């Protein structure tokens, strides 16, 4: 399959062919099938986000005991891994610089 350049907004959960259509954070080079898989991951993230809505009205639930939040976190991490794999050099560098707290002393690739 032929690879094309796409523009991705994690915030909006969108993958666009034309960078002028909307704001985006990352540029990737992917096949149509890879873009479809990424779109499915964004749908899963949206579902996980909706499942965590109760947490906003039940603040007594500890974060570390929240299965819905764990699913959201895992899905978001998977999306960033996928974007890193498909990303341009600039995208890979940007994602690599998003180190978790505690990794701030490690050099960026």
C-alpha positions in Angstrom: 0.0 0.0 0.0 1.0 3.5 -0.7 2.0 5.8 2.2 0.9 9.4 2.3 1.4 12.3 4.7 -1.4 12.9 7.3 -1.8 15.5 10.0 -2.9 14.3 13.4 -4.5 16.1 16.4 -4.6 13.9 19.5 -6.7 16.6 21.2 -9.4 16.5 18.5 -8.9 12.8 17.8 -8.5 13.5 14.1 -6.4 12.4 11.2 -6.5 14.7 8.2 -5.1 14.6 4.7 -4.9 18.4 4.3 -3.0 20.3 6.9 -5.1 23.5 6.3 -8.4 21.7 7.3 -7.8 22.1 11.1 -5.1 22.5 13.7 -2.9 19.5 14.3 0.0 18.5 16.5 1.8 15.8 14.6 2.7 14.8 11.0 2.8 11.1 10.1 3.4 9.0 7.0 1.1 6.1 6.8 -1.0 3.8 4.7 -4.8 4.0 4.5 -5.0 0.9 6.7 -2.7 2.4 9.3 -4.8 5.6 9.4 -8.0 3.5 9.9 -6.3 1.7 12.8 -5.3 5.0 14.3 -8.9 6.3 13.9 -10.1 3.1 15.8 -7.7 3.9 18.6 -9.1 7.5 18.8 -12.6 6.0 19.0 -11.5 3.7 21.9 -9.9 6.7 23.6 -13.2 8.7 23.3 -15.1 5.7 24.7 -12.6 5.4 27.6 -12.9 9.2 28.2 -16.7 8.9 28.4 -16.4 6.0 30.8 -14.4 8.2 33.2 -17.1 10.9 33.4 -18.4 9.5 36.6 -15.1 10.2 38.2 -15.7 13.9 38.0 -18.8 13.6 40.2 -17.3 11.0 42.5 -14.0 12.6 43.5 -13.5 10.1 46.4 -12.4 7.3 44.0 -8.6 7.1 44.3 -6.9 7.5 40.9 -4.9 4.2 41.3 -8.1 2.3 41.8 -9.9 3.5 38.7 -10.1 0.8 36.0 -11.7 3.2 33.5 -8.9 5.7 34.0 -6.3 2.9 33.5 -8.0 2.0 30.2 -7.8 5.7 29.1 -4.2 6.0 30.1 -3.2 2.8 28.3 -5.1 3.7 25.1 -3.5 7.2 25.0 -0.1 5.7 25.5 -0.7 3.3 22.7 -1.7 6.2 20.4 1.5 8.0 21.1 3.5 4.9 20.5 1.8 4.5 17.1 2.3 8.1 16.3 6.0 7.7 17.1 6.2 4.7 14.8 4.5 6.5 11.9 5.8 9.9 12.6 8.2 12.1 10.7 11.5 12.9 12.3 10.1 16.1 13.8 7.1 14.1 15.2 9.4 11.5 16.7 11.5 14.2 18.3 8.4 15.9 19.8 7.0 12.7 21.2 10.4 11.6 22.6 10.6 15.0 24.4 7.4 14.2 26.2 9.2 12.3 28.9 7.2 11.1 32.0 8.0 12.8 35.3 11.1 11.2 36.7 12.7 10.8 33.3 13.6 14.5 33.1 17.3 13.8 33.6 17.5 11.4 30.6 18.6 12.9 27.3 16.1 13.3 24.5 16.9 11.1 21.4 
